[in-house]
């Protein structure tokens, strides 16, 4: 088990490390890894903001959604469809492309992360479940030069400001 101070030091030195890999290697949750990142890189809001975050993201245009499990990494690039809560799920409302049913009530936190990754700026929202795992991440899209899309980054930052607070030290 990794101590909190060791993990914080590691993440300060390696802010672009793959969160799930660090969690597995150090026997901690992905949430613990996100919370150990440098304070300026992370803002965390309550899981009760799941629906508000998803409704806002549905207006951003093309983004990349990633689901990272022990067995696979799934990536979807495109617009996240609008959704609504019904029958115990947040239902993504479109017949083709990305659709499905998300267990929104298991979302304990919504983390907004801006950090370097593989030599480039990166910004994503991690939906964190009640077990400290990451349900999925939604990344701000990139333009034709591979830079973060300015319009989406602004929406990301506004959403973070309205739904989250600075990470506790």
N, C-alpha and C positions, 0 to 999 in steps of 0.2 A: 504494500500500500504506500502510495506516495504522500508525503506531507504537503499541506497546503502551500507552505513557503517554498518548498522544492518545486512544486508544480508552477507556482507564480514565476519563479526565477526561470524555469524552462520556457514558459510561454513568452516571457519578456525577451528571451534570446531567440525564440523560434515562433514568432507570432503567425507565421504562415504554415505551421505544421498542420497536417490533416487531423482534425479534431477527433474523429473516431479512432484513428490509429493511436494517438496519444492516450486516449481513454483506455483502450485495450492494453497497451503496453504498461500503463501505470495502475491498472486495476481501479479506475475511477469512472464515473459517469461522464458522458459528453458534456452534460451541464456543468460539472465541476471544471472541465477543461475550459469551457467558454467563460466561466466566472473567474478563472485564473489568468485570463488574458489581460494585457495592459488596460487600465481603466478607460483611457481615452478611446479605445476601440470598441467598447461594448456598452449598450444600453439594454435593459431588460424590463419588460412589462409583464403584467399578469396574463395568465392563460385565458382569462375571461375576455380578453381582447382578440381572441382568435377570429371571430366572425368579422369584426371591424377591419382587422388586418387583411383578411382574404377578400373582402369586398373592395377595399382600396386597391389591392394588387390586381384585381380583375380589370382595372382601368388603366394599367400601365402599358399594355401592349406586350411585345415579345420579351419574355424573360426565360431563365432556365430554372427548372425545378429539379432537385436532386433528392433521391431516396437512397440512402447508403445503409446497407445491412451487412452482416458478416459474410453473406454469400454473394452479394451483387451490388453494383452501383447503377441505378436507373437514372437517366437524364432525359428530361423532356424540355425542348425549346419551342416556345410558342406562347400564345396568350393564355393566361389562366382564365378559365371560364367563370362567369358569375355563379354564385351558389346561394343556397338558403338552407336553413335548419328545418329538418323534418324527420320524424320517426327515429330520433336519437342520433342523427348524423348531420354533418354539414355536407350537403349534396351538391356536387359540381354539375351544373345544369347545361349539358350539351350532349347531343347524341353521338358525336364522333370526336376523334382526337382525345384530348385528356378529359376524362370524366370519371366519376367514382363517388365514394361515400367515405367521409373522414370522421373519425371519432373525436370530434371537437371537444367534448367534455373531458377527455384525457389530457388536454393541453394544459400544462401547469404554468408555462411561461412563453413569452414571445421575445426572442433575443435579436437585437439589431447589431450586426457585426460589420465593421469597416476595418480592413486590414490588408497588408500586402500578402499576395499569394502567387507563387511562381513568377516573381519579378514584376507583377502588375498590381494595381490597386484592385480591391475586391470589396463588394458590399452585398450582404445577404441577410435574410431573415431566417432564423432557425426557430421552428415550432418545437418546443421541448415538452415531452410528455411527463406524466406524474412519476415515472420511474427514473427520470433524469436522462432519458434517451432523446434523440432527435427524431421526431416524426418525419420531417422533411425540411428542406431548405429551399428558399426562393432567392435566386441571385438577380441583382440588377443586370440588365442586358448590356451588350457591348455594341458599339457602332462598327462601321466598316474598317476603322483603323484599330479595332480591338480595345478602344478606350471605353470606359463606362459611359453609358448614355446619360447625358447631362439632365434630361428631363426626368428620367427615372430616378437618378441619384437624388435629385431635389425632392421628388415624391417620397423616396425612402427616408430621407432626413426629416421631412415634415411629419411623416407617419411615426417615426421613432420619437420625435419631439412630443407628439400628442399622446402616444400610447405607453411610452417607457420613461424611465428615469435613469440617471447615470448609475452604473453598476456600483454597488456598495464595495468599499475597499476591504 
